[in-house]
Amino acid sequence: MKALMCVPNISEGTDLSVVEQVVDTVRNAPGVMLLDYSSDADHNRSVISYIGRPESVVEATKNLAKTALDRIDMTGHKGSHPRQGAVDVVPFIPIRGIPEEEAVKIARDFGRYVGKELEVPVYFYEDAATRPERRNLVKVRKGQYEALAEKIKDPQWAPDEGPAEFIPKSGSMQVSSRFPLVALNINLATANLEIAQRIAKSVRFINGGFRFVRAIGLSLEKEGLVQVSMNLVQYEKTPIPMVMEAVKREAQSYGVNVTGSELVGPVPLGAMGQVLSYYLQAHNFSMDQIIENSLIGWSGE
């Protein structure tokens, strides 16, 4: 059976009643399983993850988008996380039985719906990008919501779908299909944002760091901490332990300790296998040793 995952990020992390209304569209969707959702007040952002049959996931995502766009107003939005729209990113992730070409078609068909029916500007990125310079979300979202009114006037940044005009309430929606990534945040025992930004710069690919790492430094004002927030877009080639240890070393060079970390949303089992193997120094470890793995596909008969 085909399985598709979707992980929309919405620009609301403080009004949890709104978040619950948006999440309810997934909870109540037939043929879809809600995997996880989390909200961050400092980021003012929520991440929602769900999986199911492709057609069911697409329908649930349409309802999620309509609800979020109705209840979130970007004109007053403040948060530490980069964003360009009320429904900021909508990545479709093929999990089983879906080739890359089909995943790209799903993403582009959804973007066409958003542009035409919901009248929101849409930019395609990652595997769904329509041109090379739009593959990287950082480039697509450069300047963020505050720069969108002028950027969208530039023919180079005309949206892929929807009106080529600034919609203050919604901003734009960024839609993609992509490989499952790992969203890893590492918190540092300091309020000095410059340290987090320097460490992020040292580990991200665009500045000469790890090939498959994107990273930014963020302030967690309520906790009195800063954070190195990262996406590991190819965990098989740049594993979690490699990045974790690099951030620790960089932090120690500034005399700062790591206070903790978090994984945002679902994580591929293979990525956790890398963590087990590295930190237990179990070099002959196999994913076949995990008991629950043996139950996959077993009917119990």
C-alpha positions, -999 to 999 in steps of 0.1 A, spaced: 0 0 0 13 35 -8 21 58 21 26 95 20 36 118 48 30 155 51 46 179 76 31 214 73 46 242 94 21 269 103 30 304 116 12 301 149 27 288 181 12 310 209 -26 307 204 -30 270 210 -67 271 204 -60 280 168 -34 252 166 -59 227 179 -85 238 153 -59 233 126 -48 199 140 -85 188 142 -87 189 104 -61 160 104 -75 142 135 -109 140 117 -96 131 83 -104 95 71 -75 74 59 -49 96 77 -30 91 110 -18 121 130 17 113 140 28 143 160 23 180 165 43 206 185 42 243 191 70 267 200 60 302 214 95 317 207 94 305 171 56 313 170 53 282 148 37 248 149 48 216 131 21 190 123 30 155 109 6 129 95 7 99 72 -18 79 51 -29 70 16 -18 98 -9 -53 109 -18 -64 111 18 -33 130 29 -38 155 1 -74 160 10 -65 165 47 -38 190 37 -64 210 17 -86 212 47 -57 221 70 -46 249 46 -81 264 44 -85 263 82 -51 278 89 -54 305 63 -88 315 77 -75 318 113 -39 331 110 -32 367 102 4 374 92 1 412 95 8 410 132 30 379 133 63 380 153 86 350 159 122 340 158 118 313 131 121 323 94 87 324 77 70 338 47 34 327 51 6 316 74 9 281 61 47 285 57 59 252 43 40 221 31 64 192 23 51 160 9 73 130 18 71 97 0 74 69 25 63 37 7 54 28 -29 56 64 -43 84 72 -68 99 107 -68 81 117 -99 47 109 -84 56 128 -52 65 159 -73 32 157 -92 13 155 -59 31 186 -46 26 206 -78 -11 196 -80 -16 207 -44 2 240 -51 -20 245 -82 -51 240 -60 -38 265 -34 -30 291 -60 -63 288 -79 -88 279 -52 -74 296 -21 -58 325 -41 -25 323 -22 9 328 -40 28 295 -40 66 288 -44 78 252 -52 111 241 -36 133 210 -31 124 182 -56 92 201 -67 112 233 -77 105 245 -112 139 261 -115 173 254 -99 175 286 -79 143 277 -61 154 243 -48 168 258 -16 141 270 8 165 295 23 168 313 -10 130 311 -16 123 326 18 151 352 18 139 384 33 109 366 48 74 379 51 86 415 55 103 415 21 76 396 2 56 427 -8 85 440 -29 101 406 -39 69 394 -55 69 423 -79 102 411 -93 96 388 -124 124 366 -111 103 359 -80 69 356 -95 51 328 -77 48 294 -94 11 293 -87 -15 318 -75 -17 356 -77 15 375 -84 7 400 -57 13 404 -20 -15 391 1 -9 406 36 -30 382 56 -16 349 42 18 358 27 29 330 5 30 292 8 61 271 1 53 236 -12 77 207 -18 83 170 -21 115 157 -5 134 130 12 126 125 50 147 150 69 156 152 106 148 185 124 173 188 152 174 217 177 203 220 202 200 244 231 229 263 245 234 276 281 238 312 271 216 341 261 242 353 236 225 349 202 258 357 184 273 324 197 244 304 183 246 322 150 284 316 147 280 279 155 251 276 130 273 292 104 302 268 111 281 236 106 258 246 77 267 237 41 263 272 26 292 285 47 314 255 42 300 231 69 283 197 65 270 190 30 235 182 40 229 206 70 209 238 71 213 257 104 203 290 120 208 305 154 177 314 173 169 331 206 147 313 232 139 344 253 115 327 277 141 301 286 170 326 286 188 303 261 198 303 225 194 275 200 211 261 170 181 250 149 190 226 120 176 205 93 196 174 83 182 169 48 201 136 41 206 119 74 221 89 58 251 110 45 253 134 75 242 115 106 228 130 138 258 121 160 282 138 136 263 171 138 256 168 175 293 163 184 303 192 161 279 216 178 292 205 212 328 211 202 320 245 188 300 254 219 329 243 242 352 266 223 331 295 235 329 281 270 293 272 266 275 240 275 247 222 256 217 220 279 196 197 257 183 189 223 150 181 206 139 162 175 109 180 160 83 157 144 87 121 133 122 107 128 132 79 104 141 47 122 173 46 103 184 79 118 178 66 153 198 35 144 228 57 137 224 73 171 223 39 189 253 26 170 274 57 177 267 64 213 267 28 224 297 21 202 279 -9 189 296 -10 155 280 -43 145 245 -31 154 217 -39 129 182 -25 127 171 -61 125 179 -64 162 150 -41 170 121 -63 181 94 -40 167 110 -41 133 102 -78 131 65 -71 134 63 -49 103 42 -67 78 33 -95 103 -5 -101 105 -3 -122 137 -19 -152 120 
